[in-house]
């Protein structure tokens, strides 16, 4: 039993390692980032978030609802709507407390990606809780594969937090640390899910779609307008395309 617990603890930490690795890419950035790269990065972040919202959040929400005997469109719709409403409220509050628009925009990006990590951590926690229970039909290798898949998906997500922070003037170490902290919520959510599995699982479909709504709000409200602030907006579109494809392929191949 103790061996299974140790395996589960190690497995739960795997997605966090992926986020940390992605955040570490900022340590290799050059001092000055040109406008073209910034547009590509913003576009890539948008594409990653759109794809993650669909394949990592909404589709799993629908599947979980079906397994629970719930009309699948209800959690997906209700959770998504609540996520958008929640971010609208957060956005209004941010406008009052932030003096610079860029600061607010960056904070919203960090908040949405961090929020998105919570239900992913819960999904990992559900799998390892099932493995520990021994009667849920979930093998250790299945839980570990899911954790590795999410870890690979988290690599670009860690990068899209740490790199913009560096471009806004933060030191490489601090930008890296912020990216790492954004992923720290994932193992925390996983451990809480294992402890409270009977309470959290019924509402997990709503939490997944809630995070999707929050991410789409940030893309539409903050990132897309930034891509069109100059004549180089086509680079943003290219970034969205590649970000969407990369995240979609990772989700389908590893989901």
ABEGO torsion letter per residue (X at the ends): XAAAAAAAAAAAAAAAAAAAAAAAAAAABBABBBAAAAAAAAAAAAAAAAAAAAAAAAAAAAAAAAAAGBBAAAAAAAAAAAAAAAAAAAAAAAAAABABAAAAAAAAAAAAAAAAAAAAAAAAAAAAAAAAAGAAGBBAAAAAAAAAAAAAAAAAAAAAAAAAAAAAGBBAAAAAAAAAAAAAAAAAAAAAAAAAAAAAAAAAAAAAAAAAAAAAAAAAAAAAAAAAABAAAAAAAAAAAAAAAAAAAAAAAAX
